[in-house]
Amino acid sequence: MKKTIISLFFLSFIFSAWSQKAVYPLPFEGATPKGNSVCYALPLTAFEVTVTVTKVREIKGYYTEYAQTLLGLTNVISENRTFYKVKDVNIKPVKAPNPQKTYLVLLDKDQLNLQKELAEEPSQWLSQSLVQYSTTSTPIPNFFKNYSDPSYTEMEDSFTETKIIDGVVTQVPANRTKLVNVTNSQKAQQAADAISKSRQDQYNLVKGDQETPYSDAALWLMLKELKQWEENYLSLFTGLVLEDELTYTFMVYPTDMKTPLFSIHQDEGLHYGYQIDKTEKLYCLELELEPNVVMKEGEGRELSGYRYCTPVPMNAVLTVKDPASTATTNVFDFGTVQMYQFGRVQSLPPHQDIDLSKIGFIY
């Protein structure tokens, strides 16, 4: 009986040793283990950053210098310029493979179908685009773009001609039309007169001087057309402000408690990635440990089974630093985020099996 118990214990030990999971950290030191295998990476927390930037184009009007004298306007665009400003920033935490925490797993006979499944369904993360760009442009209004004021105007020139009619010398009135150059101030005056006429027509419509009353729909349509006509001519004095929206989407992989996301240059627009200039207005993602949370980085000792990582809860805050004032301001608090790269790597028991997709990225 005693020998039987010892034999069973010995067989159980051999079976346990045979069923241990062969997991090797990468890069592997020494000869690469032979056999059917797969690799998996532990997750890290990345951020999908979406930034909407407004590109503002200010276009000087044709008659800006006459705006005050003819219309009494002082708040007009005096020169063409383009500048950029941040409209909206949004970040979304996502899991991504951690290239610093990858492992090779030798497959046993019960796991050989895993290689076939990976070949048929590759990781979506490895194939998706991480940088996107889109724009929404505001075109220059056709009236402003196609406006061509007359450089010449026709003028009637009256005079008398001397003619002999029936032997009698007679002074006969005559006239002729000639083209006369129109000065810029005269062109501006014509545009100002068009504005005054449009306003007067709007007033007459509202006052109701017309003999036949208009329906409400017809009245509002005519007022709308006259108002648009007024604004078209008014833009010749005030200029135009056009806003284009530029949307950028890119990934950020924090390795520190403070990560630069992008910088914004007033004349050049948004810079991200290697283009970030810290002398510009700089937007950063700052991470703070949640209260009563202790960060334990690194790996535990005697790791031999499947490795997994426990995330650390942190508070994510968007900040901006203005180079003019050198002050850092909190822009938005995104709340608590689970950060895997700052967590501690641990190991499952050597004999325990698990679905690798639940603890990392398989490839």
C-alpha positions as CSV (number, residue, x, y, z in Angstrom):
1,M,0.0,0.0,0.0
2,K,2.8,2.4,0.9
3,K,4.6,1.7,-2.4
4,T,1.4,2.4,-4.3
5,I,1.0,5.8,-2.6
6,I,4.6,6.7,-3.4
7,S,4.2,5.6,-7.0
8,L,1.1,7.8,-7.4
9,F,2.8,10.8,-5.9
10,F,5.8,10.3,-8.2
11,L,3.5,10.1,-11.3
12,S,1.6,13.2,-10.1
13,F,4.9,15.1,-9.8
14,I,6.0,14.1,-13.3
15,F,2.6,15.1,-14.8
16,S,2.8,18.4,-13.0
17,A,6.2,19.2,-14.2
18,W,5.3,18.2,-17.7
19,S,2.2,20.5,-17.6
20,Q,4.0,23.6,-16.5
21,K,3.7,26.5,-18.9
22,A,6.9,27.4,-20.7
23,V,6.9,31.2,-20.7
24,Y,10.1,33.1,-21.7
25,P,10.6,36.9,-21.5
26,L,11.7,38.6,-24.8
27,P,14.3,39.4,-26.0
28,F,15.4,35.9,-25.1
29,E,18.9,35.4,-23.9
30,G,20.6,32.3,-25.3
31,A,19.2,29.8,-27.8
32,T,15.6,30.4,-28.9
33,P,13.3,27.6,-27.5
34,K,12.2,25.2,-30.2
35,G,8.6,24.1,-30.8
36,N,5.3,25.6,-31.7
37,S,5.0,29.0,-29.9
38,V,3.2,32.3,-29.8
39,C,4.2,35.7,-28.5
40,Y,2.1,38.0,-26.4
41,A,2.6,41.4,-25.0
42,L,1.2,42.8,-21.8
43,P,-1.0,45.9,-22.2
44,L,0.0,49.5,-21.6
45,T,-2.5,52.4,-21.4
46,A,-2.3,54.6,-24.5
47,F,-4.4,57.7,-25.2
48,E,-6.2,58.4,-28.4
49,V,-6.0,62.2,-28.6
50,T,-8.4,64.2,-30.8
51,V,-7.7,67.9,-31.2
52,T,-9.8,70.3,-33.1
53,V,-8.0,73.5,-34.2
54,T,-9.7,76.5,-35.6
55,K,-7.8,78.2,-38.5
56,V,-8.9,81.8,-38.6
57,R,-8.4,83.8,-41.8
58,E,-8.9,87.5,-41.7
59,I,-9.2,89.1,-45.1
60,K,-9.0,92.9,-45.6
61,G,-11.9,94.5,-47.4
62,Y,-11.5,96.4,-50.6
63,Y,-12.6,99.8,-49.1
64,T,-11.3,99.4,-45.5
65,E,-9.7,102.9,-45.5
66,Y,-13.1,104.5,-46.2
67,A,-15.1,102.6,-43.6
68,Q,-14.9,105.3,-40.9
69,T,-15.5,108.3,-43.2
70,L,-18.4,106.8,-45.2
71,L,-20.0,104.4,-42.6
72,G,-18.6,105.4,-39.2
73,L,-17.1,102.0,-38.7
74,T,-13.8,101.6,-36.8
75,N,-13.7,97.9,-35.9
76,V,-12.6,96.6,-39.3
77,I,-9.9,94.3,-40.5
78,S,-6.9,96.4,-41.6
79,E,-4.6,93.7,-42.9
80,N,-4.7,90.1,-44.0
81,R,-3.6,87.5,-41.5
82,T,-4.0,83.9,-40.5
83,F,-3.8,82.5,-37.0
84,Y,-4.7,79.3,-35.1
85,K,-6.4,78.5,-31.8
86,V,-7.4,75.3,-30.0
87,K,-11.2,74.7,-30.1
88,D,-11.5,71.3,-28.4
89,V,-9.3,68.5,-26.9
90,N,-10.5,65.0,-26.1
91,I,-8.6,62.0,-24.9
92,K,-9.7,58.4,-24.8
93,P,-7.7,55.7,-22.9
94,V,-7.1,52.5,-24.9
95,K,-5.1,49.4,-24.4
96,A,-2.0,48.9,-26.6
97,P,0.8,46.3,-26.7
98,N,3.7,47.1,-24.4
99,P,6.9,46.4,-26.4
100,Q,8.9,46.3,-23.2
101,K,6.8,43.5,-21.8
102,T,6.6,40.7,-24.4
103,Y,6.8,36.9,-23.8
104,L,7.2,33.7,-25.8
105,V,5.0,30.8,-24.9
106,L,5.7,27.2,-26.0
107,L,2.4,25.6,-26.9
108,D,1.4,22.2,-25.7
109,K,-0.7,19.8,-27.8
110,D,-4.0,21.3,-26.5
111,Q,-3.0,24.8,-27.7
112,L,-1.9,24.1,-31.2
113,N,-5.1,25.4,-32.7
114,L,-4.2,28.9,-31.2
115,Q,-1.7,29.5,-34.0
116,K,-4.4,28.8,-36.7
117,E,-6.8,31.2,-35.0
118,L,-4.2,33.9,-34.9
119,A,-3.5,33.5,-38.6
120,E,-7.2,33.8,-39.5
121,E,-7.9,36.7,-37.2
122,P,-4.8,39.0,-36.7
123,S,-4.8,41.6,-34.0
124,Q,-6.9,44.6,-35.0
125,W,-4.6,46.9,-33.0
126,L,-1.6,46.0,-35.2
127,S,-3.5,47.0,-38.5
128,Q,-5.4,50.1,-37.5
129,S,-4.4,53.6,-38.4
130,L,-3.1,55.6,-35.5
131,V,-2.9,59.0,-37.1
132,Q,-5.9,60.7,-38.8
133,Y,-6.5,64.2,-40.2
134,S,-9.6,65.9,-41.5
135,T,-10.6,69.5,-42.3
136,T,-13.7,71.5,-42.8
137,S,-13.2,74.7,-44.8
138,T,-15.3,77.8,-45.1
139,P,-15.1,79.2,-48.7
140,I,-14.9,82.9,-49.5
141,P,-18.4,84.1,-50.4
142,N,-18.9,84.4,-54.1
143,F,-19.9,88.1,-53.9
144,F,-16.6,89.0,-52.2
145,K,-14.5,86.7,-54.3
146,N,-16.0,87.7,-57.7
147,Y,-16.6,91.4,-56.9
148,S,-15.3,93.7,-59.6
149,D,-16.1,97.4,-59.3
150,P,-16.1,99.5,-62.5
151,S,-12.9,101.2,-63.2
152,Y,-14.5,103.4,-65.8
153,T,-17.9,105.0,-66.1
154,E,-19.8,106.6,-69.0
155,M,-20.2,110.4,-68.9
156,E,-22.4,112.6,-71.1
157,D,-20.5,115.5,-72.6
158,S,-22.9,118.3,-73.8
159,F,-21.8,121.0,-76.2
160,T,-22.9,123.0,-79.3
161,E,-21.9,122.5,-82.9
162,T,-22.0,125.1,-85.6
163,K,-23.7,123.9,-88.7
164,I,-24.9,125.6,-91.9
165,I,-28.5,124.7,-92.6
166,D,-30.1,126.0,-95.8
167,G,-27.3,128.5,-96.1
168,V,-27.8,129.8,-92.6
169,V,-25.1,129.4,-89.9
170,T,-26.8,127.7,-86.9
171,Q,-25.7,126.6,-83.4
172,V,-27.0,123.1,-82.8
173,P,-26.9,121.4,-79.3
174,A,-25.1,118.1,-79.3
175,N,-23.7,115.5,-76.8
176,R,-21.4,112.6,-76.8
177,T,-20.6,109.7,-74.3
178,K,-17.1,109.2,-73.1
179,L,-15.4,106.9,-70.6
180,V,-14.1,108.5,-67.5
181,N,-11.8,106.9,-64.9
182,V,-13.5,106.2,-61.5
183,T,-11.4,106.9,-58.4
184,N,-11.2,104.4,-55.5
185,S,-13.1,106.9,-53.2
186,Q,-15.9,107.1,-55.8
187,K,-16.1,103.3,-55.9
188,A,-16.3,103.2,-52.1
189,Q,-19.1,105.8,-52.2
190,Q,-21.1,103.7,-54.7
191,A,-20.8,100.7,-52.4
192,A,-21.8,102.8,-49.4
193,D,-24.8,104.1,-51.4
194,A,-25.8,100.5,-52.1
195,I,-25.8,99.8,-48.3
196,S,-28.0,102.8,-47.6
197,K,-30.4,101.9,-50.3
198,S,-30.7,98.3,-49.0
199,R,-31.4,99.6,-45.5
200,Q,-34.0,102.0,-46.8
201,D,-35.7,99.3,-48.7
202,Q,-35.8,97.1,-45.6
203,Y,-37.3,100.0,-43.6
204,N,-40.0,100.6,-46.3
205,L,-41.0,96.9,-46.3
206,V,-41.3,96.8,-42.5
207,K,-43.2,100.1,-42.5
208,G,-45.7,98.7,-45.0
209,D,-45.9,101.6,-47.5
210,Q,-46.6,99.2,-50.4
211,E,-50.1,99.4,-51.9
212,T,-50.5,95.6,-51.9
213,P,-49.8,93.8,-48.6
214,Y,-47.3,90.9,-48.8
215,S,-47.7,87.6,-47.1
216,D,-45.5,86.9,-44.1
217,A,-43.5,84.4,-46.1
218,A,-42.9,86.8,-49.0
219,L,-42.1,89.6,-46.6
220,W,-39.4,87.6,-44.7
221,L,-37.9,86.3,-47.9
222,M,-37.5,89.9,-49.3
223,L,-36.1,91.1,-46.0
224,K,-33.6,88.2,-46.0
225,E,-32.5,89.0,-49.5
226,L,-32.1,92.7,-48.8
227,K,-30.2,91.9,-45.6
228,Q,-27.8,89.6,-47.5
229,W,-27.3,92.3,-50.1
230,E,-26.4,94.8,-47.3
231,E,-24.0,92.4,-45.7
232,N,-22.3,91.7,-49.0
233,Y,-21.5,95.3,-49.6
234,L,-20.7,95.8,-45.9
235,S,-18.0,93.2,-46.2
236,L,-16.2,95.3,-48.8
237,F,-15.5,97.8,-45.9
238,T,-15.2,95.5,-42.8
239,G,-13.4,92.6,-44.4
240,L,-14.1,88.9,-43.8
241,V,-13.4,86.4,-41.0
242,L,-13.4,82.8,-42.2
243,E,-12.9,79.9,-39.8
244,D,-11.7,76.4,-40.9
245,E,-11.8,73.5,-38.6
246,L,-8.8,71.1,-38.6
247,T,-9.1,67.8,-36.6
248,Y,-6.1,65.7,-35.7
249,T,-6.3,62.2,-34.1
250,F,-3.1,60.6,-32.9
251,M,-1.8,58.2,-30.2
252,V,0.3,59.0,-27.1
253,Y,2.1,56.4,-25.0
254,P,2.9,57.9,-21.6
255,T,6.1,56.8,-20.0
256,D,6.2,59.5,-17.3
257,M,3.8,61.3,-15.0
258,K,3.8,64.3,-17.4
259,T,3.5,63.7,-21.2
260,P,3.6,66.5,-23.8
261,L,0.6,66.0,-26.2
262,F,1.0,68.9,-28.7
263,S,2.0,72.5,-29.0
264,I,0.2,75.2,-30.9
265,H,1.9,78.0,-32.8
266,Q,-0.2,81.0,-33.6
267,D,1.0,81.3,-37.2
268,E,1.8,77.6,-38.0
269,G,-0.8,75.7,-36.2
270,L,-0.6,72.4,-34.3
271,H,2.6,70.5,-33.8
272,Y,2.6,66.9,-32.3
273,G,5.0,64.0,-32.0
274,Y,8.6,64.9,-32.8
275,Q,7.4,68.3,-34.1
276,I,6.4,69.5,-30.6
277,D,8.1,72.8,-29.7
278,K,8.2,73.5,-25.9
279,T,8.7,77.2,-26.6
280,E,5.2,77.4,-27.9
281,K,1.9,77.1,-26.0
282,L,2.3,73.5,-24.7
283,Y,-0.5,71.1,-23.9
284,C,0.4,68.2,-21.6
285,L,-1.3,65.2,-20.0
286,E,-0.4,65.0,-16.3
287,L,-1.1,61.9,-14.2
288,E,-1.6,61.9,-10.5
289,L,-1.9,58.9,-8.2
290,E,-5.3,58.4,-6.6
291,P,-5.5,58.9,-2.8
292,N,-4.2,56.0,-0.8
293,V,-2.8,54.3,-3.9
294,V,0.8,53.0,-3.8
295,M,2.6,52.5,-7.2
296,K,4.6,49.3,-7.3
297,E,6.5,49.0,-10.6
298,G,8.7,46.2,-11.8
299,E,8.3,42.5,-11.6
300,G,7.7,40.1,-8.8
301,R,10.3,37.4,-8.0
302,E,10.3,33.8,-9.2
303,L,8.0,34.4,-12.2
304,S,7.5,31.2,-14.2
305,G,3.8,31.1,-15.3
306,Y,1.8,33.4,-17.5
307,R,2.7,37.0,-16.7
308,Y,0.0,39.6,-16.2
309,C,-0.1,43.2,-15.0
310,T,-2.3,44.9,-12.5
311,P,-3.1,48.6,-13.5
312,V,-2.7,51.6,-11.2
313,P,-5.6,54.0,-10.9
314,M,-4.5,57.5,-11.7
315,N,-6.2,60.9,-12.3
316,A,-5.6,62.4,-15.8
317,V,-5.5,66.2,-16.2
318,L,-5.0,68.2,-19.3
319,T,-2.7,71.3,-18.7
320,V,-1.5,74.1,-20.8
321,K,1.7,76.2,-20.4
322,D,1.7,79.7,-21.9
323,P,5.3,80.7,-22.9
324,A,4.4,84.4,-22.4
325,S,3.5,84.0,-18.7
326,T,5.3,80.6,-18.0
327,A,2.3,79.7,-15.9
328,T,0.7,76.2,-16.1
329,T,-3.1,76.0,-16.1
330,N,-5.4,73.0,-15.6
331,V,-7.7,72.9,-18.7
332,F,-9.8,69.8,-18.0
333,D,-9.9,66.8,-15.6
334,F,-10.6,63.6,-17.4
335,G,-11.1,61.6,-14.2
336,T,-9.6,58.2,-13.2
337,V,-7.7,56.1,-15.7
338,Q,-6.2,52.6,-15.2
339,M,-2.5,52.9,-16.1
340,Y,-1.0,49.5,-16.9
341,Q,2.6,50.6,-17.6
342,F,3.0,51.8,-14.0
343,G,1.6,48.6,-12.5
344,R,3.5,45.6,-11.2
345,V,4.0,42.5,-13.4
346,Q,3.0,39.3,-11.6
347,S,2.8,35.6,-12.5
348,L,0.0,33.0,-12.5
349,P,0.9,29.7,-10.9
350,P,3.1,27.6,-13.2
351,H,0.4,25.1,-14.0
352,Q,-2.5,27.5,-14.4
353,D,-3.8,28.0,-17.9
354,I,-5.6,31.2,-19.1
355,D,-7.0,32.8,-22.3
356,L,-4.0,35.0,-23.3
357,S,-6.3,37.5,-25.0
358,K,-7.6,38.4,-21.5
359,I,-4.2,39.4,-20.2
360,G,-2.5,40.8,-23.3
361,F,-2.1,41.0,-27.0
362,I,-1.3,37.9,-29.0
363,Y,0.7,38.1,-32.2
